[in-house]
């Protein structure tokens, strides 16, 4: 997993699997936010529910704020801001490559700083 730290609370990566959740918990992540719609990547992409189920077992919050590239809405940004407001520690955003997760975070933080 190629995890890129954006700032002190937020990092991004590409698609994760349910098997990655325990490692993420061991690294200190308290929340994962998926920005990838279910079924976007075909059979090799786990459904968000599979990831959320394992996350719940290990005490990590799991949030689904899916959007397709170029299709970001104000509702998505609002949902991201709400999730971040509930975060109690480091957050990992993920999508296919990490780009969407970085994009929505940048927009959300920019709006919060205005």
N, CA, C and O atoms as CSV, one atom per row, in Angstrom:
chain,resi,resn,atom,element,x,y,z
A,1,UNK,N,N,0.837,-1.169,0.000
A,1,UNK,CA,C,0.000,0.000,0.000
A,1,UNK,C,C,0.890,1.243,0.000
A,1,UNK,O,O,1.799,1.371,0.820
A,2,UNK,N,N,0.617,2.133,-0.913
A,2,UNK,CA,C,1.364,3.386,-1.023
A,2,UNK,C,C,0.554,4.497,-0.355
A,2,UNK,O,O,-0.290,5.124,-0.994
A,3,UNK,N,N,0.812,4.735,0.921
A,3,UNK,CA,C,0.079,5.752,1.683
A,3,UNK,C,C,0.845,7.060,1.604
A,3,UNK,O,O,2.029,7.122,1.933
A,4,UNK,N,N,0.151,8.109,1.162
A,4,UNK,CA,C,0.748,9.443,1.048
A,4,UNK,C,C,0.103,10.364,2.081
A,4,UNK,O,O,-1.106,10.594,2.044
A,5,UNK,N,N,0.904,10.884,2.992
A,5,UNK,CA,C,0.395,11.774,4.031
A,5,UNK,C,C,0.201,13.170,3.446
A,5,UNK,O,O,1.123,13.744,2.866
A,6,UNK,N,N,-1.015,13.712,3.605
A,6,UNK,CA,C,-1.340,15.052,3.118
A,6,UNK,C,C,-1.029,16.083,4.200
A,6,UNK,O,O,-0.411,17.110,3.920
A,7,UNK,N,N,-1.449,15.817,5.418
A,7,UNK,CA,C,-1.141,16.674,6.564
A,7,UNK,C,C,-1.191,15.821,7.825
A,7,UNK,O,O,-1.197,14.593,7.745
A,8,UNK,N,N,-1.226,16.464,8.985
A,8,UNK,CA,C,-1.126,15.715,10.242
A,8,UNK,C,C,-2.311,14.793,10.511
A,8,UNK,O,O,-2.196,13.860,11.307
A,9,UNK,N,N,-3.463,15.043,9.850
A,9,UNK,CA,C,-4.621,14.181,10.132
A,9,UNK,C,C,-5.083,13.339,8.945
A,9,UNK,O,O,-5.862,12.405,9.131
A,10,UNK,N,N,-4.626,13.642,7.741
A,10,UNK,CA,C,-5.204,12.998,6.561
A,10,UNK,C,C,-4.135,12.450,5.632
A,10,UNK,O,O,-3.152,13.120,5.314
A,11,UNK,N,N,-4.356,11.210,5.205
A,11,UNK,CA,C,-3.498,10.546,4.226
A,11,UNK,C,C,-4.385,9.920,3.163
A,11,UNK,O,O,-5.585,9.742,3.374
A,12,UNK,N,N,-3.795,9.585,2.018
A,12,UNK,CA,C,-4.552,8.966,0.927
A,12,UNK,C,C,-3.798,7.760,0.387
A,12,UNK,O,O,-2.581,7.640,0.524
A,13,UNK,N,N,-4.569,6.872,-0.231
A,13,UNK,CA,C,-3.994,5.713,-0.900
A,13,UNK,C,C,-4.971,5.231,-1.970
A,13,UNK,O,O,-6.096,5.718,-2.072
A,14,UNK,N,N,-4.519,4.275,-2.755
A,14,UNK,CA,C,-5.391,3.626,-3.717
A,14,UNK,C,C,-6.279,2.604,-3.017
A,14,UNK,O,O,-6.326,2.531,-1.789
A,15,UNK,N,N,-6.970,1.829,-3.817
A,15,UNK,CA,C,-7.931,0.843,-3.295
A,15,UNK,C,C,-7.316,-0.023,-2.199
A,15,UNK,O,O,-6.205,-0.534,-2.339
A,16,UNK,N,N,-8.060,-0.174,-1.111
A,16,UNK,CA,C,-7.658,-1.089,-0.038
A,16,UNK,C,C,-8.581,-2.300,-0.055
A,16,UNK,O,O,-9.624,-2.301,-0.708
A,17,UNK,N,N,-8.173,-3.322,0.675
A,17,UNK,CA,C,-8.998,-4.524,0.799
A,17,UNK,C,C,-9.381,-4.705,2.262
A,17,UNK,O,O,-8.781,-4.081,3.137
A,18,UNK,N,N,-10.358,-5.540,2.537
A,18,UNK,CA,C,-10.690,-5.831,3.938
A,18,UNK,C,C,-9.484,-6.345,4.726
A,18,UNK,O,O,-9.368,-6.085,5.924
A,19,UNK,N,N,-8.592,-7.068,4.062
A,19,UNK,CA,C,-7.402,-7.598,4.734
A,19,UNK,C,C,-6.431,-6.503,5.174
A,19,UNK,O,O,-5.601,-6.733,6.054
A,20,UNK,N,N,-6.526,-5.318,4.573
A,20,UNK,CA,C,-5.638,-4.206,4.928
A,20,UNK,C,C,-6.044,-3.500,6.219
A,20,UNK,O,O,-5.229,-2.806,6.826
A,21,UNK,N,N,-7.283,-3.670,6.637
A,21,UNK,CA,C,-7.824,-2.888,7.744
A,21,UNK,C,C,-7.039,-3.089,9.044
A,21,UNK,O,O,-6.750,-2.118,9.743
A,22,UNK,N,N,-6.701,-4.302,9.366
A,22,UNK,CA,C,-5.957,-4.546,10.617
A,22,UNK,C,C,-4.598,-3.842,10.592
A,22,UNK,O,O,-4.171,-3.292,11.607
A,23,UNK,N,N,-3.922,-3.853,9.451
A,23,UNK,CA,C,-2.643,-3.146,9.326
A,23,UNK,C,C,-2.841,-1.639,9.487
A,23,UNK,O,O,-2.022,-0.962,10.109
A,24,UNK,N,N,-3.929,-1.120,8.923
A,24,UNK,CA,C,-4.204,0.308,9.054
A,24,UNK,C,C,-4.471,0.690,10.508
A,24,UNK,O,O,-4.034,1.744,10.968
A,25,UNK,N,N,-5.183,-0.163,11.220
A,25,UNK,CA,C,-5.425,0.072,12.646
A,25,UNK,C,C,-4.099,0.072,13.407
A,25,UNK,O,O,-3.885,0.911,14.282
A,26,UNK,N,N,-3.220,-0.856,13.080
A,26,UNK,CA,C,-1.917,-0.933,13.739
A,26,UNK,C,C,-1.071,0.309,13.451
A,26,UNK,O,O,-0.221,0.681,14.260
A,27,UNK,N,N,-1.301,0.948,12.305
A,27,UNK,CA,C,-0.582,2.177,11.947
A,27,UNK,C,C,-1.208,3.416,12.595
A,27,UNK,O,O,-0.678,4.520,12.470
A,28,UNK,N,N,-2.331,3.231,13.284
A,28,UNK,CA,C,-2.932,4.335,14.022
A,28,UNK,C,C,-4.110,5.020,13.362
A,28,UNK,O,O,-4.643,5.983,13.913
A,29,UNK,N,N,-4.530,4.556,12.205
A,29,UNK,CA,C,-5.683,5.185,11.558
A,29,UNK,C,C,-6.946,4.914,12.361
A,29,UNK,O,O,-7.182,3.792,12.809
A,30,UNK,N,N,-7.750,5.946,12.535
A,30,UNK,CA,C,-8.986,5.850,13.302
A,30,UNK,C,C,-10.226,5.837,12.405
A,30,UNK,O,O,-11.322,5.494,12.848
A,31,UNK,N,N,-10.036,6.216,11.135
A,31,UNK,CA,C,-11.161,6.278,10.194
A,31,UNK,C,C,-10.638,6.037,8.788
A,31,UNK,O,O,-9.542,6.474,8.436
A,32,UNK,N,N,-11.438,5.332,7.983
A,32,UNK,CA,C,-11.189,5.235,6.545
A,32,UNK,C,C,-12.405,5.825,5.835
A,32,UNK,O,O,-13.548,5.616,6.239
A,33,UNK,N,N,-12.124,6.568,4.763
A,33,UNK,CA,C,-13.194,7.156,3.957
A,33,UNK,C,C,-12.994,6.695,2.526
A,33,UNK,O,O,-11.967,6.974,1.907
A,34,UNK,N,N,-13.989,5.986,2.007
A,34,UNK,CA,C,-13.945,5.480,0.636
A,34,UNK,C,C,-14.623,6.481,-0.301
A,34,UNK,O,O,-15.766,6.881,-0.075
A,35,UNK,N,N,-13.915,6.875,-1.341
A,35,UNK,CA,C,-14.463,7.804,-2.328
A,35,UNK,C,C,-14.758,7.103,-3.654
A,35,UNK,O,O,-14.934,7.755,-4.683
A,36,UNK,N,N,-14.809,5.810,-3.621
A,36,UNK,CA,C,-15.016,5.025,-4.846
A,36,UNK,C,C,-16.395,4.373,-4.820
A,36,UNK,O,O,-16.719,3.660,-3.871
A,37,UNK,N,N,-17.209,4.606,-5.844
A,37,UNK,CA,C,-18.509,3.933,-5.898
A,37,UNK,C,C,-18.329,2.415,-6.003
A,37,UNK,O,O,-17.419,1.947,-6.688
A,38,UNK,N,N,-19.185,1.651,-5.333
A,38,UNK,CA,C,-19.150,0.198,-5.465
A,38,UNK,C,C,-19.334,-0.183,-6.927
A,38,UNK,O,O,-20.132,0.426,-7.640
A,39,UNK,N,N,-18.597,-1.187,-7.367
A,39,UNK,CA,C,-18.733,-1.688,-8.726
A,39,UNK,C,C,-17.979,-0.908,-9.774
A,39,UNK,O,O,-18.035,-1.261,-10.952
A,40,UNK,N,N,-17.284,0.127,-9.394
A,40,UNK,CA,C,-16.560,0.956,-10.368
A,40,UNK,C,C,-15.417,0.193,-11.032
A,40,UNK,O,O,-15.149,0.373,-12.219
A,41,UNK,N,N,-14.742,-0.664,-10.252
A,41,UNK,CA,C,-13.526,-1.285,-10.761
A,41,UNK,C,C,-13.666,-2.719,-11.199
A,41,UNK,O,O,-12.676,-3.343,-11.581
A,42,UNK,N,N,-14.854,-3.255,-11.156
A,42,UNK,CA,C,-15.019,-4.639,-11.559
A,42,UNK,C,C,-14.889,-5.594,-10.389
A,42,UNK,O,O,-15.013,-5.196,-9.231
A,43,UNK,N,N,-14.642,-6.843,-10.696
A,43,UNK,CA,C,-14.671,-7.919,-9.703
A,43,UNK,C,C,-13.557,-7.822,-8.663
A,43,UNK,O,O,-13.695,-8.367,-7.568
A,44,UNK,N,N,-12.453,-7.138,-8.982
A,44,UNK,CA,C,-11.343,-7.066,-8.036
A,44,UNK,C,C,-11.525,-5.973,-6.983
A,44,UNK,O,O,-10.692,-5.848,-6.084
A,45,UNK,N,N,-12.580,-5.191,-7.072
A,45,UNK,CA,C,-12.851,-4.132,-6.097
A,45,UNK,C,C,-13.833,-4.638,-5.047
A,45,UNK,O,O,-14.961,-4.995,-5.385
A,46,UNK,N,N,-13.426,-4.676,-3.778
A,46,UNK,CA,C,-14.374,-5.118,-2.750
A,46,UNK,C,C,-15.471,-4.078,-2.551
A,46,UNK,O,O,-15.234,-2.882,-2.720
A,47,UNK,N,N,-16.669,-4.530,-2.193
A,47,UNK,CA,C,-17.738,-3.600,-1.858
A,47,UNK,C,C,-17.367,-2.881,-0.570
A,47,UNK,O,O,-16.665,-3.426,0.282
A,48,UNK,N,N,-17.843,-1.662,-0.442
A,48,UNK,CA,C,-17.554,-0.891,0.761
A,48,UNK,C,C,-18.039,-1.627,2.005
A,48,UNK,O,O,-17.373,-1.576,3.039
A,49,UNK,N,N,-19.170,-2.303,1.932
A,49,UNK,CA,C,-19.716,-3.011,3.094
A,49,UNK,C,C,-18.738,-4.044,3.643
A,49,UNK,O,O,-18.685,-4.259,4.854
A,50,UNK,N,N,-17.964,-4.686,2.771
A,50,UNK,CA,C,-16.974,-5.669,3.210
A,50,UNK,C,C,-15.881,-4.997,4.036
A,50,UNK,O,O,-15.456,-5.522,5.066
A,51,UNK,N,N,-15.434,-3.841,3.580
A,51,UNK,CA,C,-14.405,-3.088,4.289
A,51,UNK,C,C,-14.953,-2.572,5.615
A,51,UNK,O,O,-14.290,-2.666,6.648
A,52,UNK,N,N,-16.166,-2.028,5.579
A,52,UNK,CA,C,-16.788,-1.466,6.786
A,52,UNK,C,C,-16.985,-2.534,7.858
A,52,UNK,O,O,-16.834,-2.251,9.047
A,53,UNK,N,N,-17.316,-3.739,7.455
A,53,UNK,CA,C,-17.545,-4.832,8.413
A,53,UNK,C,C,-16.274,-5.149,9.194
A,53,UNK,O,O,-16.315,-5.312,10.413
A,54,UNK,N,N,-15.149,-5.236,8.495
A,54,UNK,CA,C,-13.877,-5.514,9.164
A,54,UNK,C,C,-13.454,-4.307,10.003
A,54,UNK,O,O,-12.955,-4.465,11.117
A,55,UNK,N,N,-13.654,-3.107,9.466
A,55,UNK,CA,C,-13.287,-1.892,10.203
A,55,UNK,C,C,-14.023,-1.815,11.535
A,55,UNK,O,O,-13.434,-1.457,12.555
A,56,UNK,N,N,-15.299,-2.149,11.523
A,56,UNK,CA,C,-16.083,-2.123,12.756
A,56,UNK,C,C,-15.514,-3.090,13.792
A,56,UNK,O,O,-15.463,-2.778,14.982
A,57,UNK,N,N,-15.090,-4.254,13.334
A,57,UNK,CA,C,-14.545,-5.269,14.240
A,57,UNK,C,C,-13.272,-4.801,14.931
A,57,UNK,O,O,-13.009,-5.193,16.068
A,58,UNK,N,N,-12.474,-3.964,14.260
A,58,UNK,CA,C,-11.204,-3.526,14.850
A,58,UNK,C,C,-11.283,-2.102,15.402
A,58,UNK,O,O,-10.271,-1.551,15.834
A,59,UNK,N,N,-12.466,-1.508,15.390
A,59,UNK,CA,C,-12.649,-0.201,16.006
A,59,UNK,C,C,-12.280,0.996,15.159
A,59,UNK,O,O,-11.992,2.069,15.689
A,60,UNK,N,N,-12.284,0.824,13.850
A,60,UNK,CA,C,-12.029,1.944,12.938
A,60,UNK,C,C,-13.363,2.379,12.337
A,60,UNK,O,O,-14.147,1.544,11.887
A,61,UNK,N,N,-13.614,3.672,12.332
A,61,UNK,CA,C,-14.812,4.188,11.664
A,61,UNK,C,C,-14.620,4.063,10.153
A,61,UNK,O,O,-13.521,4.288,9.645
A,62,UNK,N,N,-15.675,3.709,9.443
A,62,UNK,CA,C,-15.631,3.588,7.983
A,62,UNK,C,C,-16.778,4.406,7.400
A,62,UNK,O,O,-17.936,4.239,7.784
A,63,UNK,N,N,-16.438,5.290,6.470
A,63,UNK,CA,C,-17.411,6.195,5.876
A,63,UNK,C,C,-17.330,6.068,4.362
A,63,UNK,O,O,-16.242,5.948,3.799
A,64,UNK,N,N,-18.487,6.095,3.706
A,64,UNK,CA,C,-18.549,5.987,2.248
A,64,UNK,C,C,-19.048,7.312,1.672
A,64,UNK,O,O,-20.205,7.684,1.862
A,65,UNK,N,N,-18.167,8.015,0.970
A,65,UNK,CA,C,-18.512,9.262,0.282
A,65,UNK,C,C,-18.091,9.067,-1.182
A,65,UNK,O,O,-17.109,9.654,-1.635
A,66,UNK,N,N,-18.849,8.233,-1.917
A,66,UNK,CA,C,-18.426,7.883,-3.274
A,66,UNK,C,C,-18.769,8.959,-4.302
A,66,UNK,O,O,-19.833,9.576,-4.252
A,67,UNK,N,N,-17.851,9.163,-5.222
A,67,UNK,CA,C,-18.134,10.004,-6.388
A,67,UNK,C,C,-17.207,9.588,-7.522
A,67,UNK,O,O,-16.082,9.141,-7.298
A,68,UNK,N,N,-17.701,9.745,-8.729
A,68,UNK,CA,C,-16.902,9.428,-9.907
A,68,UNK,C,C,-16.042,10.627,-10.259
A,68,UNK,O,O,-16.407,11.766,-9.968
A,69,UNK,N,N,-14.912,10.377,-10.879
A,69,UNK,CA,C,-14.012,11.454,-11.279
A,69,UNK,C,C,-14.747,12.511,-12.091
A,69,UNK,O,O,-15.476,12.194,-13.030
A,70,UNK,N,N,-14.547,13.767,-11.718
A,70,UNK,CA,C,-15.194,14.872,-12.421
A,70,UNK,C,C,-16.645,15.088,-12.049
A,70,UNK,O,O,-17.298,15.967,-12.611
A,71,UNK,N,N,-17.168,14.302,-11.110
A,71,UNK,CA,C,-18.593,14.379,-10.758
A,71,UNK,C,C,-18.800,14.783,-9.297
A,71,UNK,O,O,-19.827,14.442,-8.711
A,72,UNK,N,N,-17.861,15.492,-8.706
A,72,UNK,CA,C,-17.947,15.904,-7.312
A,72,UNK,C,C,-19.075,16.922,-7.135
A,72,UNK,O,O,-19.184,17.881,-7.899
A,73,UNK,N,N,-19.911,16.699,-6.117
A,73,UNK,CA,C,-21.031,17.606,-5.841
A,73,UNK,C,C,-20.836,18.282,-4.486
A,73,UNK,O,O,-19.982,17.884,-3.693
A,74,UNK,N,N,-21.636,19.300,-4.242
A,74,UNK,CA,C,-21.598,19.959,-2.942
A,74,UNK,C,C,-22.013,18.987,-1.838
A,74,UNK,O,O,-21.493,19.056,-0.724
A,75,UNK,N,N,-22.939,18.088,-2.138
A,75,UNK,CA,C,-23.347,17.074,-1.156
A,75,UNK,C,C,-22.169,16.190,-0.752
A,75,UNK,O,O,-22.028,15.831,0.417
A,76,UNK,N,N,-21.324,15.841,-1.726
A,76,UNK,CA,C,-20.140,15.036,-1.429
A,76,UNK,C,C,-19.189,15.800,-0.503
A,76,UNK,O,O,-18.670,15.242,0.464
A,77,UNK,N,N,-18.968,17.078,-0.809
A,77,UNK,CA,C,-18.085,17.900,0.015
A,77,UNK,C,C,-18.647,18.041,1.426
A,77,UNK,O,O,-17.907,17.962,2.407
A,78,UNK,N,N,-19.952,18.248,1.522
A,78,UNK,CA,C,-20.595,18.356,2.839
A,78,UNK,C,C,-20.461,17.055,3.622
A,78,UNK,O,O,-20.199,17.084,4.824
A,79,UNK,N,N,-20.639,15.909,2.956
A,79,UNK,CA,C,-20.508,14.607,3.620
A,79,UNK,C,C,-19.068,14.383,4.085
A,79,UNK,O,O,-18.834,13.818,5.153
A,80,UNK,N,N,-18.121,14.826,3.286
A,80,UNK,CA,C,-16.707,14.711,3.663
A,80,UNK,C,C,-16.420,15.579,4.886
A,80,UNK,O,O,-15.754,15.132,5.820
A,81,UNK,N,N,-16.915,16.805,4.887
A,81,UNK,CA,C,-16.703,17.702,6.021
A,81,UNK,C,C,-17.312,17.115,7.297
A,81,UNK,O,O,-16.724,17.212,8.374
A,82,UNK,N,N,-18.480,16.514,7.170
A,82,UNK,CA,C,-19.143,15.892,8.322
A,82,UNK,C,C,-18.319,14.725,8.863
A,82,UNK,O,O,-18.159,14.577,10.074
A,83,UNK,N,N,-17.800,13.902,7.957
A,83,UNK,CA,C,-16.974,12.769,8.377
A,83,UNK,C,C,-15.715,13.254,9.088
A,83,UNK,O,O,-15.353,12.725,10.139
A,84,UNK,N,N,-15.052,14.250,8.526
A,84,UNK,CA,C,-13.832,14.765,9.135
A,84,UNK,C,C,-14.102,15.371,10.510
A,84,UNK,O,O,-13.271,15.265,11.413
A,85,UNK,N,N,-15.258,16.004,10.667
A,85,UNK,CA,C,-15.618,16.600,11.954
A,85,UNK,C,C,-15.779,15.532,13.034
A,85,UNK,O,O,-15.595,15.817,14.217
A,86,UNK,N,N,-16.116,14.321,12.640
A,86,UNK,CA,C,-16.307,13.219,13.587
A,86,UNK,C,C,-15.033,12.418,13.833
A,86,UNK,O,O,-14.990,11.569,14.723
A,87,UNK,N,N,-14.002,12.686,13.047
A,87,UNK,CA,C,-12.761,11.922,13.156
A,87,UNK,C,C,-12.107,12.157,14.506
A,87,UNK,O,O,-12.008,13.292,14.972
A,88,UNK,N,N,-11.662,11.076,15.128
A,88,UNK,CA,C,-11.025,11.145,16.438
A,88,UNK,C,C,-9.541,10.823,16.360
A,88,UNK,O,O,-8.916,10.507,17.372
A,89,UNK,N,N,-8.981,10.901,15.172
A,89,UNK,CA,C,-7.571,10.601,14.970
A,89,UNK,C,C,-7.271,10.576,13.493
A,89,UNK,O,O,-8.074,11.058,12.694
A,90,UNK,N,N,-6.131,10.023,13.108
A,90,UNK,CA,C,-5.729,10.003,11.707
A,90,UNK,C,C,-6.767,9.329,10.800
A,90,UNK,O,O,-7.381,8.326,11.165
A,91,UNK,N,N,-6.940,9.908,9.614
A,91,UNK,CA,C,-7.925,9.459,8.633
A,91,UNK,C,C,-7.200,9.049,7.358
A,91,UNK,O,O,-6.254,9.712,6.932
A,92,UNK,N,N,-7.650,7.952,6.752
A,92,UNK,CA,C,-7.135,7.509,5.463
A,92,UNK,C,C,-8.260,7.560,4.452
A,92,UNK,O,O,-9.265,6.863,4.594
A,93,UNK,N,N,-8.092,8.387,3.427
A,93,UNK,CA,C,-9.032,8.416,2.315
A,93,UNK,C,C,-8.509,7.519,1.206
A,93,UNK,O,O,-7.306,7.470,0.952
A,94,UNK,N,N,-9.422,6.805,0.545
A,94,UNK,CA,C,-8.970,5.952,-0.557
A,94,UNK,C,C,-9.967,5.944,-1.701
A,94,UNK,O,O,-11.164,6.167,-1.520
A,95,UNK,N,N,-9.434,5.681,-2.878
A,95,UNK,CA,C,-10.219,5.519,-4.109
A,95,UNK,C,C,-9.383,4.613,-5.009
A,95,UNK,O,O,-8.617,3.795,-4.500
A,96,UNK,N,N,-9.504,4.731,-6.307
A,96,UNK,CA,C,-8.721,3.864,-7.177
A,96,UNK,C,C,-7.229,4.166,-7.048
A,96,UNK,O,O,-6.417,3.251,-6.905
A,97,UNK,N,N,-6.868,5.459,-7.101
A,97,UNK,CA,C,-5.457,5.832,-7.065
A,97,UNK,C,C,-5.078,6.731,-5.892
A,97,UNK,O,O,-3.894,6.897,-5.600
A,98,UNK,N,N,-6.060,7.305,-5.225
A,98,UNK,CA,C,-5.817,8.281,-4.171
A,98,UNK,C,C,-6.069,9.711,-4.625
A,98,UNK,O,O,-6.163,10.612,-3.792
A,99,UNK,N,N,-6.179,9.934,-5.933
A,99,UNK,CA,C,-6.338,11.296,-6.461
A,99,UNK,C,C,-7.663,11.933,-6.044
A,99,UNK,O,O,-7.677,13.084,-5.607
A,100,UNK,N,N,-8.765,11.214,-6.170
A,100,UNK,CA,C,-10.059,11.767,-5.765
A,100,UNK,C,C,-10.085,12.075,-4.276
A,100,UNK,O,O,-10.642,13.084,-3.844
A,101,UNK,N,N,-9.474,11.189,-3.503
A,101,UNK,CA,C,-9.444,11.377,-2.055
A,101,UNK,C,C,-8.662,12.638,-1.686
A,101,UNK,O,O,-9.047,13.362,-0.768
A,102,UNK,N,N,-7.581,12.897,-2.389
A,102,UNK,CA,C,-6.813,14.129,-2.158
A,102,UNK,C,C,-7.605,15.347,-2.622
A,102,UNK,O,O,-7.600,16.382,-1.956
A,103,UNK,N,N,-8.284,15.229,-3.761
A,103,UNK,CA,C,-9.054,16.342,-4.318
A,103,UNK,C,C,-10.166,16.781,-3.370
A,103,UNK,O,O,-10.288,17.968,-3.069
A,104,UNK,N,N,-10.967,15.849,-2.902
A,104,UNK,CA,C,-12.100,16.223,-2.048
A,104,UNK,C,C,-11.598,16.771,-0.709
A,104,UNK,O,O,-12.223,17.664,-0.138
A,105,UNK,N,N,-10.493,16.252,-0.211
A,105,UNK,CA,C,-9.948,16.774,1.035
A,105,UNK,C,C,-9.495,18.227,0.851
A,105,UNK,O,O,-9.789,19.088,1.681
A,106,UNK,N,N,-8.793,18.480,-0.224
A,106,UNK,CA,C,-8.318,19.840,-0.505
A,106,UNK,C,C,-9.480,20.822,-0.606
A,106,UNK,O,O,-9.414,21.916,-0.046
A,107,UNK,N,N,-10.528,20.448,-1.305
A,107,UNK,CA,C,-11.706,21.317,-1.448
A,107,UNK,C,C,-12.367,21.519,-0.108
A,107,UNK,O,O,-12.713,22.645,0.250
A,108,UNK,N,N,-12.550,20.447,0.636
A,108,UNK,CA,C,-13.216,20.537,1.943
A,108,UNK,C,C,-12.429,21.427,2.895
A,108,UNK,O,O,-13.010,22.282,3.563
A,109,UNK,N,N,-11.127,21.238,2.965
A,109,UNK,CA,C,-10.295,22.047,3.865
A,109,UNK,C,C,-10.275,23.511,3.419
A,109,UNK,O,O,-10.270,24.418,4.250
A,110,UNK,N,N,-10.264,23.731,2.116
A,110,UNK,CA,C,-10.281,25.097,1.602
A,110,UNK,C,C,-11.547,25.835,2.006
A,110,UNK,O,O,-11.493,27.016,2.350
A,111,UNK,N,N,-12.676,25.157,1.968
A,111,UNK,CA,C,-13.941,25.776,2.359
A,111,UNK,C,C,-13.990,26.026,3.860
A,111,UNK,O,O,-14.551,27.027,4.306
A,112,UNK,N,N,-13.407,25.126,4.638
A,112,UNK,CA,C,-13.414,25.285,6.094
A,112,UNK,C,C,-12.504,26.423,6.543
A,112,UNK,O,O,-12.709,27.007,7.607
A,113,UNK,N,N,-11.500,26.735,5.732
A,113,UNK,CA,C,-10.558,27.796,6.099
A,113,UNK,C,C,-11.008,29.171,5.636
A,113,UNK,O,O,-10.340,30.166,5.916
A,114,UNK,N,N,-12.129,29.242,4.932
A,114,UNK,CA,C,-12.628,30.543,4.456
A,114,UNK,C,C,-13.635,31.120,5.414
A,114,UNK,O,O,-14.161,32.207,5.177
